[in-house]
């Protein structure tokens, strides 16, 4: 299965359905089922200092070091100023990513929480996990 590792609180925001766009500096041609892994890395300082972002998550529900949900990666869009201006209309989505021209928006749909998290060590990029 294809997996993408994210630091918290971003993985949990996807799991909760509050975040449906993952922002990256690189594009992918992959489309299809993608599992979301919450990395073991603690929340970065710049996230902890973003009060609006931190208010979106219940700190007791963060799930480090586990694959926590699945989704469909349906598109990868290079960000333009027009795209960013449209995203700014959705404050929750906007504060949940890094939006800048030339970066990429990975569009996620059909987010499904796993019945049981799967313990796994994360990796960079899209990686494969064998059950």
GROMACS elastic network, one bead per residue, 0.5 to 0.9 nm:
[ bonds ]
;  ai    aj funct       b0    kb
    1    33     6  0.79430   500
    1    34     6  0.73043   500
    1    35     6  0.73181   500
    1   127     6  0.81245   500
    1   128     6  0.53981   500
    1   129     6  0.52847   500
    1   130     6  0.64306   500
    1   131     6  0.80890   500
    2    32     6  0.88256   500
    2    33     6  0.70591   500
    2    34     6  0.52446   500
    2    35     6  0.61492   500
    2    36     6  0.88797   500
    2   126     6  0.63269   500
    2   127     6  0.55978   500
    2   129     6  0.64959   500
    3    33     6  0.87625   500
    3    34     6  0.54676   500
    3    36     6  0.57790   500
    3    37     6  0.65865   500
    3    67     6  0.79779   500
    3    70     6  0.86479   500
    3   122     6  0.86058   500
    3   123     6  0.87524   500
    3   125     6  0.84207   500
    3   126     6  0.55165   500
    3   127     6  0.52114   500
    3   128     6  0.59760   500
    3   129     6  0.67803   500
    4    34     6  0.70102   500
    4    35     6  0.62673   500
    4    36     6  0.52274   500
    4    37     6  0.58532   500
    4    38     6  0.86407   500
    4    67     6  0.89108   500
    4   122     6  0.79939   500
    4   123     6  0.77911   500
    4   124     6  0.77047   500
    4   125     6  0.64365   500
    4   127     6  0.64985   500
    4   128     6  0.88848   500
    5    11     6  0.78564   500
    5    35     6  0.85639   500
    5    36     6  0.60651   500
    5    38     6  0.58137   500
    5    39     6  0.57696   500
    5    67     6  0.82585   500
    5   122     6  0.56631   500
    5   123     6  0.64396   500
    5   124     6  0.69392   500
    5   125     6  0.75495   500
    5   126     6  0.77137   500
    5   127     6  0.84701   500
    6     9     6  0.83350   500
    6    10     6  0.63253   500
    6    11     6  0.55248   500
    6    36     6  0.72575   500
    6    37     6  0.61224   500
    6    38     6  0.53272   500
    6    39     6  0.56682   500
    6    41     6  0.88844   500
    6   122     6  0.84962   500
    7    10     6  0.59943   500
    7    11     6  0.63609   500
    7    37     6  0.84070   500
    7    38     6  0.57879   500
    7    39     6  0.51746   500
    7    40     6  0.74521   500
    7    41     6  0.61281   500
    7    42     6  0.71479   500
    7    43     6  0.65348   500
    7    44     6  0.79616   500
    7    64     6  0.83193   500
    8    11     6  0.55006   500
    8    12     6  0.65179   500
    8    13     6  0.82458   500
    8    38     6  0.63118   500
    8    39     6  0.71379   500
    8    40     6  0.85702   500
    8    41     6  0.76527   500
    8    42     6  0.69182   500
    8    43     6  0.54318   500
    8    44     6  0.81695   500
    8    47     6  0.88301   500
    8    62     6  0.69560   500
    8    63     6  0.79975   500
    8    64     6  0.75230   500
    9    12     6  0.54892   500
    9    13     6  0.61865   500
    9    14     6  0.88801   500
    9    38     6  0.84337   500
    9    43     6  0.66796   500
    9    47     6  0.79963   500
    9    53     6  0.83972   500
    9    54     6  0.76401   500
    9    56     6  0.87721   500
    9    57     6  0.69405   500
    9    59     6  0.84546   500
    9    62     6  0.69890   500
    9    96     6  0.88122   500
   10    14     6  0.63599   500
   10    15     6  0.86670   500
   10    19     6  0.75982   500
   10    22     6  0.84542   500
   10    38     6  0.81069   500
   10    96     6  0.69340   500
   10    97     6  0.82712   500
   11    14     6  0.52762   500
   11    15     6  0.62822   500
   11    16     6  0.87529   500
   11    19     6  0.86948   500
   11    36     6  0.65078   500
   11    37     6  0.67209   500
   11    38     6  0.53046   500
   11    39     6  0.82849   500
   11    62     6  0.83949   500
   11    63     6  0.84627   500
   11    68     6  0.79011   500
   11    69     6  0.86278   500
   12    16     6  0.60434   500
   12    17     6  0.85156   500
   12    18     6  0.86974   500
   12    19     6  0.86801   500
   12    38     6  0.74547   500
   12    57     6  0.74620   500
   12    61     6  0.77586   500
   12    62     6  0.62054   500
   12    63     6  0.73977   500
   12    68     6  0.80139   500
   12    69     6  0.89108   500
   13    16     6  0.51682   500
   13    17     6  0.62598   500
   13    18     6  0.52391   500
   13    19     6  0.52363   500
   13    20     6  0.84381   500
   13    56     6  0.76119   500
   13    57     6  0.69449   500
   13    96     6  0.79190   500
   14    17     6  0.50810   500
   14    18     6  0.59724   500
   14    20     6  0.61342   500
   14    21     6  0.82527   500
   14    22     6  0.84491   500
   14    36     6  0.80635   500
   14    69     6  0.81692   500
   14    71     6  0.89436   500
   14   108     6  0.86140   500
   14   111     6  0.74838   500
   15    18     6  0.77374   500
   15    19     6  0.79723   500
   15    36     6  0.80224   500
   15    68     6  0.69934   500
   15    69     6  0.58247   500
   15    70     6  0.81079   500
   15    71     6  0.89722   500
   15   111     6  0.67602   500
   15   112     6  0.71892   500
   15   113     6  0.61642   500
   16    19     6  0.75858   500
   16    57     6  0.88205   500
   16   111     6  0.84315   500
   16   113     6  0.81701   500
   17    20     6  0.65163   500
   17   111     6  0.68246   500
   17   112     6  0.88951   500
   18    56     6  0.80821   500
   18    92     6  0.69657   500
   18    93     6  0.70896   500
   18    96     6  0.85756   500
   19    22     6  0.74517   500
   19    92     6  0.74044   500
   19    93     6  0.56388   500
   19    94     6  0.89879   500
   19    96     6  0.65669   500
   19    97     6  0.85223   500
   19   108     6  0.85263   500
   20    93     6  0.72868   500
   20   106     6  0.82825   500
   20   107     6  0.62852   500
   20   108     6  0.50703   500
   20   109     6  0.67542   500
   20   111     6  0.83766   500
   21    93     6  0.71762   500
   21    96     6  0.84026   500
   21    97     6  0.76443   500
   21   105     6  0.59410   500
   21   106     6  0.53961   500
   21   108     6  0.58221   500
   21   109     6  0.88994   500
   22    96     6  0.83255   500
   22    97     6  0.66346   500
   22    98     6  0.87175   500
   22   104     6  0.82181   500
   22   105     6  0.58053   500
   22   107     6  0.67496   500
   22   108     6  0.74752   500
   23    26     6  0.87562   500
   23    96     6  0.87602   500
   23    97     6  0.55830   500
   23    98     6  0.59313   500
   23    99     6  0.69693   500
   23   103     6  0.71078   500
   23   104     6  0.56308   500
   23   106     6  0.61086   500
   23   107     6  0.88789   500
   24    27     6  0.71564   500
   24    97     6  0.86052   500
   24    98     6  0.77063   500
   24    99     6  0.89237   500
   24   103     6  0.60254   500
   24   104     6  0.51983   500
   24   105     6  0.65625   500
   24   106     6  0.75023   500
   25   102     6  0.76977   500
   25   104     6  0.59523   500
   25   105     6  0.89045   500
   26   103     6  0.67336   500
   26   104     6  0.62409   500
   27    76     6  0.64748   500
   27    77     6  0.79021   500
   27    78     6  0.76885   500
   27   103     6  0.80285   500
   27   104     6  0.59077   500
   27   105     6  0.82620   500
   27   106     6  0.81130   500
   28    31     6  0.81690   500
   28    75     6  0.88555   500
   28    76     6  0.66169   500
   28   104     6  0.88537   500
   28   106     6  0.83611   500
   28   126     6  0.88732   500
   29    75     6  0.84669   500
   29    76     6  0.74952   500
   30    73     6  0.76179   500
   30    74     6  0.86639   500
   30    75     6  0.85129   500
   30    76     6  0.86449   500
   30   126     6  0.89196   500
   31    34     6  0.83404   500
   31    72     6  0.73690   500
   31    73     6  0.51947   500
   31    74     6  0.55341   500
   31    75     6  0.67369   500
   31    76     6  0.85139   500
   32    71     6  0.81673   500
   32    72     6  0.51766   500
   32    73     6  0.52177   500
   32    74     6  0.64709   500
   33    70     6  0.69140   500
   33    71     6  0.57601   500
   33    73     6  0.62688   500
   33    74     6  0.87754   500
   34    69     6  0.86486   500
   34    70     6  0.56403   500
   34    71     6  0.53639   500
   34    72     6  0.57934   500
   34    73     6  0.63206   500
   34   108     6  0.88867   500
   34   126     6  0.85938   500
   35    67     6  0.66512   500
   35    68     6  0.75113   500
   35    69     6  0.57680   500
   35    71     6  0.62350   500
   35    72     6  0.84811   500
   36    66     6  0.85075   500
   36    67     6  0.55915   500
   36    68     6  0.60066   500
   36    69     6  0.54269   500
   36    70     6  0.58929   500
   36    71     6  0.76552   500
   37    64     6  0.83905   500
   37    65     6  0.70411   500
   37    66     6  0.55137   500
   37    68     6  0.59575   500
   37    69     6  0.75601   500
   37   118     6  0.86796   500
   37   120     6  0.78519   500
   37   121     6  0.87031   500
   37   122     6  0.68671   500
   38    41     6  0.84089   500
   38    62     6  0.83217   500
   38    63     6  0.63202   500
   38    64     6  0.52588   500
   38    65     6  0.54310   500
   38    66     6  0.54289   500
   38    67     6  0.61508   500
   38    68     6  0.69050   500
   38   122     6  0.78549   500
   39    42     6  0.80487   500
   39    63     6  0.84242   500
   39    64     6  0.55479   500
   39    66     6  0.69582   500
   39    67     6  0.85876   500
   39   120     6  0.86517   500
   39   121     6  0.74561   500
   39   122     6  0.57982   500
   39   123     6  0.85532   500
   40    63     6  0.85719   500
   40    66     6  0.80811   500
   40   121     6  0.78371   500
   40   122     6  0.77198   500
   41    44     6  0.80455   500
   41    64     6  0.74232   500
   41    65     6  0.81289   500
   42    45     6  0.89317   500
   42    64     6  0.79981   500
   43    46     6  0.83975   500
   43    47     6  0.64949   500
   43    48     6  0.65472   500
   44    47     6  0.53999   500
   44    48     6  0.64265   500
   44    49     6  0.88264   500
   45    49     6  0.61195   500
   45    50     6  0.86591   500
   46    49     6  0.51890   500
   46    50     6  0.64166   500
   47    50     6  0.50996   500
   47    51     6  0.80145   500
   47    53     6  0.70246   500
   47    54     6  0.71663   500
   48    51     6  0.70044   500
   48    53     6  0.81001   500
   48    54     6  0.65000   500
   49    52     6  0.89468   500
   49    53     6  0.86488   500
   49    54     6  0.80713   500
   50    53     6  0.54068   500
   50    54     6  0.62744   500
   50    55     6  0.87577   500
   50    95     6  0.87126   500
   51    54     6  0.50974   500
   51    55     6  0.61188   500
   51    56     6  0.89140   500
   52    55     6  0.53176   500
   52    56     6  0.69623   500
   52    92     6  0.85682   500
   52    95     6  0.75306   500
   53    56     6  0.55183   500
   53    57     6  0.76396   500
   53    92     6  0.77850   500
   53    95     6  0.61658   500
   53    96     6  0.65852   500
   54    57     6  0.57539   500
   54    58     6  0.81982   500
   54    59     6  0.83083   500
   55    58     6  0.76257   500
   56    92     6  0.79163   500
   57    60     6  0.85990   500
   57    61     6  0.77393   500
   57    62     6  0.80176   500
   58    61     6  0.54947   500
   58    62     6  0.71644   500
   59    62     6  0.56651   500
   60    63     6  0.85201   500
   63    66     6  0.64363   500
   63    67     6  0.87005   500
   63    68     6  0.75603   500
   63   117     6  0.83970   500
   64    67     6  0.88320   500
   64   119     6  0.89191   500
   65   118     6  0.84386   500
   65   119     6  0.60447   500
   65   120     6  0.59326   500
   65   121     6  0.63218   500
   65   122     6  0.71981   500
   66   117     6  0.56754   500
   66   118     6  0.51557   500
   66   120     6  0.54413   500
   66   121     6  0.76888   500
   66   122     6  0.83632   500
   67    70     6  0.83460   500
   67   114     6  0.81354   500
   67   116     6  0.89336   500
   67   117     6  0.55478   500
   67   119     6  0.64452   500
   67   120     6  0.66734   500
   67   122     6  0.88859   500
   68   112     6  0.88628   500
   68   113     6  0.63307   500
   68   114     6  0.57576   500
   68   115     6  0.86195   500
   68   116     6  0.76160   500
   68   118     6  0.68210   500
   68   119     6  0.89828   500
   69   111     6  0.68705   500
   69   112     6  0.54639   500
   69   114     6  0.50309   500
   69   115     6  0.87437   500
   69   117     6  0.77919   500
   70   110     6  0.79129   500
   70   111     6  0.56870   500
   70   112     6  0.52273   500
   70   113     6  0.65508   500
   70   114     6  0.71590   500
   71   108     6  0.61783   500
   71   109     6  0.57663   500
   71   110     6  0.52122   500
   71   112     6  0.61838   500
   71   113     6  0.88751   500
   72   107     6  0.82596   500
   72   108     6  0.55382   500
   72   109     6  0.51230   500
   72   110     6  0.58429   500
   72   111     6  0.70856   500
   73    76     6  0.79833   500
   73   106     6  0.67518   500
   73   107     6  0.58602   500
   73   109     6  0.66081   500
   73   110     6  0.89027   500
   74   106     6  0.76459   500
   74   107     6  0.57068   500
   74   108     6  0.60955   500
   74   109     6  0.69045   500
   75   105     6  0.79813   500
   75   106     6  0.58518   500
   75   107     6  0.51146   500
   75   108     6  0.76029   500
   76   104     6  0.63449   500
   76   105     6  0.55220   500
   76   107     6  0.61585   500
   77    80     6  0.88816   500
   77   103     6  0.84429   500
   77   104     6  0.54294   500
   77   105     6  0.50728   500
   77   106     6  0.65316   500
   77   107     6  0.77914   500
   78    83     6  0.87430   500
   78   101     6  0.75785   500
   78   102     6  0.59625   500
   78   103     6  0.58702   500
   78   105     6  0.63986   500
   79    82     6  0.80649   500
   79    83     6  0.58727   500
   79    84     6  0.65925   500
   79    99     6  0.74273   500
   79   100     6  0.66315   500
   79   102     6  0.55108   500
   79   103     6  0.55511   500
   79   104     6  0.55759   500
   79   105     6  0.65806   500
   80    83     6  0.51087   500
   80    84     6  0.62603   500
   80    85     6  0.86266   500
   80   100     6  0.76478   500
   80   101     6  0.50190   500
   80   102     6  0.68599   500
   80   103     6  0.84860   500
   81    84     6  0.51106   500
   81    85     6  0.61293   500
   81    86     6  0.86796   500
   81   100     6  0.77173   500
   81   101     6  0.60969   500
   82    85     6  0.51642   500
   82    86     6  0.63740   500
   82    87     6  0.88362   500
   83    86     6  0.52041   500
   83    87     6  0.63745   500
   83    88     6  0.88077   500
   83   101     6  0.88114   500
   84    87     6  0.50458   500
   84    88     6  0.62018   500
   84    94     6  0.83639   500
   84    99     6  0.63649   500
   84   100     6  0.71807   500
   84   101     6  0.77468   500
   85    88     6  0.51688   500
   85    89     6  0.70947   500
   86    89     6  0.56665   500
   86    90     6  0.78264   500
   87    90     6  0.55476   500
   87    91     6  0.76860   500
   87    93     6  0.69362   500
   87    94     6  0.59074   500
   87    99     6  0.86017   500
   88    91     6  0.58470   500
   88    92     6  0.87795   500
   88    93     6  0.77667   500
   88    94     6  0.54555   500
   88    95     6  0.85332   500
   89    92     6  0.89979   500
   89    93     6  0.87152   500
   89    94     6  0.78926   500
   90    93     6  0.55060   500
   90    94     6  0.61079   500
   90    95     6  0.87547   500
   91    95     6  0.60654   500
   91    96     6  0.84119   500
   92    95     6  0.55336   500
   92    96     6  0.62152   500
   93    96     6  0.51057   500
   93    97     6  0.68676   500
   94    97     6  0.58766   500
   94    98     6  0.76629   500
   94    99     6  0.72306   500
   95    98     6  0.76270   500
   95    99     6  0.87865   500
   97   105     6  0.89828   500
   98   103     6  0.82279   500
   99   102     6  0.89746   500
   99   103     6  0.69815   500
   99   104     6  0.82395   500
   99   105     6  0.81847   500
  100   103     6  0.57733   500
  100   104     6  0.84861   500
  101   104     6  0.83143   500
  108   111     6  0.73175   500
  113   116     6  0.84665   500
  113   117     6  0.86723   500
  114   117     6  0.60617   500
  114   118     6  0.83974   500
  120   129     6  0.82452   500
  122   127     6  0.83540   500
  123   126     6  0.77418   500
  123   127     6  0.65164   500
  124   127     6  0.71985   500
